[in-house]
Amino acid sequence: MKKHEEFMEAMSRCAIVECADGFKMSVQAHEGAYCTPRTNNADIYTLVEVGFPNRRETLLIKYAEDPDALTETVYGWVPVQLVTDIIAKHGGMVSGEVPPGVIPLEAR
């Protein structure tokens, strides 16, 4: 496992999302994340933090903290609908968790 994946597994409050096609990403929302509201245990989030996808996802690029390292960076204040769209694009979730506000579309 890569060093950043180990870090994310240890620090994540929501388990890493894995989609049907093998795409993975961290999706987080809490007081230490780039999200709205920036608080723990909100009933619903409108913007969330995505981190360390295992491959380039063009829908995320404009949110990248480091656009030169797209699989080694975080993406702040990503709209929850966009995260839901990314999950759908990759065939739905086979494992993982998402914060309230992101629709956890399951793979068929």
N, C-alpha and C positions, 0 to 999 in steps of 0.2 A: 504494500500500500504506500502511495506517495505521502511525503511528509505533510502537505497541506490537507490531504484527505484524513489523516490521523488527527490533525488539529481540529478539523471540522467535526469529526465524529465526537471528539471529547468536548467541544465547546457548544455544539448545537443543542438547541432546545427542541427543535423539530428534527426528526430523523431525515437523513438525506433522501430526497425524492429520486426514485429510479423509474424510468418510463419503459414502456413495452419494447422500444427499439434500442434500449441500452443507454439512452441519454440520462445523465445524472446531474443534479444541482442541489445545493442547499437553499432552502427558503426559510427565512427567519423574520420574526417580528417581536421585539422586546425593547426594554429601555436602552440597551446598548447597541441596537441595530439601527440601520438607516431605514426607518419606517415611519408611518403615520397611522395612528398616534404613536409617539415614541414613549411607550409605557409597557409594563408587563401585563399580561392577561387581559388585554382589551377584548371587548365583546366582538369587535370586528375591526379589521385593519383595511385601509384603502390603498396604502403603498407599503411594500415590503422590501426586504433585502434579499437578493439572490447572490449566491457565492459559489465560486470555483466549479463551474460546469465542466464536465469531463470532455466536452468538445465545443467548438465555436457555435454560438447560436446568434444568427443575424438579428433577430428581434430584440436582443439585449444590448447590442453594441453601444447604442447612444447613452446607456446608463453606466457603462464601465468606468470604474475608478482608474484603471490602467488599461487604456485601449491597445497597448502594445503587448499585453499578456492576458489574452481573453479567457484562458482557462485557469489562470493563477490570480484572479482578482475578484473583488466584490462589485456588485451592481446595486447602487443605492436608489431608494425611493421608486421602485418599479411598481406600476399600477397592478393591482391584483387581477384585473381582467386579462392583462398581458401574460401574467404567469399562468393563468388558467388556459389561455390560448396556446402557450408553449407546451403545456402538458398534453393538450389535445393534439397538437402538431406531432408529438412524439409517441402517439398511440395510447395515451393514458398512463396512469400510475400503476406499477406493479408492487411498489413498496414505498414507504416513507410517510411523512406527515407534512401538512401545510398549515399555516396560521389561519385563524378565522378570517374570512373574507375571500380567500382563494378557494375555488371549487375543486375538491379533490377527485377529479375525474378518474375513475378506475378503468384500467385496460379491459377490453372485452375478451 
